[in-house]
Amino acid sequence: MSGRMTALLARARLRARRSTTESRGLQIVLITIALLFLAFFLLLPLVAVFSEALKAGIGPFLDAVTTDDAISAIELTLLIAGISVPLNLVFGLAASWAITKYQFPGKSLLISLIDLPFSVSPVVSGLIFVLLFGANGVFGHWLAEHDLKIIFAVPGIVLATVFITFPFVARELIPLMMEQGKDEEEAALSLGANGWQTFWHVTLPNIRWGLLYGVLLCNARAMGEFGAVSVVSGHIRGETNTMPLHVEILYNEYDFVGAFAVASLLACLALVTLVAKTVLEWRFNIHGSGKH
Amino acid sequence: MTATTIARPRRHGWRQPSVLPGFGLTFGFTLTWLTLIVLIPLATIFLKTAGMGWHEFVAVGLSDRALAAYRLSFGTAAAAGLVNAVFGLLVAWVLVRYRFPGDRVIGALVDLPFALPTAVAGIALTALYAPNGWVGQYLEPMGIKVAFTPIGITIALVFIGLPFVVRSVEPVLADMGKDVEEAAAILGASRFQTFRRVILPAIAPALITGFALAFARGVGEYGSVIFISGNMPGRTEIAPLLIVTQLEQYAYNGATAIATVMMLASFAILLALNLIQAVGRRRYGA
């Protein structure tokens, strides 16, 4: 009796297993469609950047990325990222410490406000700083009187970049530190460490890979930002032209090899970011935003 | 009297007490920096709009040219969001459920649109889909124009939005136990019925989130679109570009009016999607 039951159950289970996966044929069809879609929409554009950049050979490519304008654009991009990434790194650490180590009302509102720049168009992100610091802006008159320039100058580009990349570090750290809790910090304090010692020797080692992950994404966006920076920069060659803006100028001048050459440097940055991000995810089990 | 006050634990006002130091410093810094960099600058948009008067606001913010731009921006973002909802789900499904050579590399490649600067994506897509481009030259004889049409804009937004859908759906699919599917199969459901009646309702909230994120990003997207769109006023001029055009003519009020309409419309749509999700969650208890 019970033997028959087990046999029946086993048969039902087998049937169930068979019908919780698709047939191999359907699997292959689905995989093929997905891969074709990704090849067309992701891989092909990437290949196009490098192939267009090297269309005329390595010589014109090297010429294009070593012109004075290109070099000053590269330097400016590094400078902008060099200023805005550390600023957001410090902010991200402070914000996630305050949010994850204490209980206070209004916390979820604070998190939503930190995320706000993600839902604002890059162009609007530039516009708000023009409205504040532009010639006709709120502080425009005062700035002109004191001979200070923010819009169409480096400070404006930094401000727009800081705004655009504002949530990146905090967003990676908050879920991570929330999960880790505060037991270890409390233990360190009860053993006589002071606040800074606790942060340096307990918290920071715990969050370093997540922190690196956030900084990586923040940096990629800071170097690649186009819309916001384009609104505040004024496109002055050799002065306020970042790499993405330089790509646009060359492209609009029909210097396609030049545009794609500079673009390929940015594409390399993207690939390095992706590889580093993937390595961090695999080795340290850190998940990207949206993953849990 | 004094004994009771001493015995009570020290209260830090509205915050629950904690032995960890640094709340004042980190919270104060966070709030100050947030206010200076995000809140005050964003508030200027609304202050400026409030100060400009209804007539001026309508004259630019709701002009024919602006309305055409909103229709284009919201329409192409919605179309791209739908394409991504279908193919993003397929990609997430394939990545989570099947093993095939190179699956991990492909999983990593999905994030490319997050990492690739938008201007680079823009010129690359234009090179592909221009009438003499890699793909465009084969579409042109068939009478299909992609670059400099709304189709081109949609393709750019599909590129930009794909990772949002894949990364939203992936974890939910991965966490979903096989037991419900097994139960459905034992009760006699076909594989397709199981997918439609069991799996799809469970991943629907994540799918809507992915769509909403991709849509919101698409509405505001600038760098990847302006190269492929052709920028013809009234036909292929997206709303963010119209803001830039207004700024270049020093029409700050016009730029602000359009930005306000865009932001209000996006917030309204995102709120509506959130409500749909909330209703869906209640119905399926997911």
Interface residues (C-beta under 8 A of the other chain):
Chain A: A12 R13 R15 A16 R17 S19 T20 T21 E22 Q27 L30 I31 I33 A34 L35 F37 L38 F40 F41 L42 L43 L44 P45 L46 A48 V49 E52 F91 L93 A94 A95 W97 A98 I99 K101 Y102 Q103 F104 P105 L110 L113 I114 L116 P117 S119 V120 S121 P122 V123 V124 L127 I128 F129 V130 L131 L132 G134 N136 V138 L159 V162 F163 F166 K182 E185 E186 L189 S190 N194 G195 T198 F199 L217 A220 M223 G224 E225 F226 G227 S230 V231 M243 P244 L245 V247 E248 Y251 F256 A259 F260 A263 L266 A267 L269 A270 L271 T273 L274 V275 K277 T278 W282 H287 G288 S289 G290 K291 H292
Chain B: W14 R15 Q16 S18 V19 L20 P21 G22 F23 L25 T26 F27 F29 T30 W33 L34 I37 V38 L39 I40 P41 L42 T44 I45 K48 F87 L90 V91 W93 V94 L95 R97 Y98 F100 R104 I106 A108 L109 V110 D111 L112 P113 F114 A115 L116 P117 T118 A119 V120 A121 I123 A124 L125 A127 L128 W134 V135 I155 V158 F159 L162 F164 R167 S168 E170 P171 D175 K178 E181 E182 A183 A185 I186 A189 S190 R191 T194 A216 V219 G220 E221 Y222 G223 F227 P240 L241 I243 V244 L247 Y250 Y252 A255 T256 A259 M262 M263 S266 L270
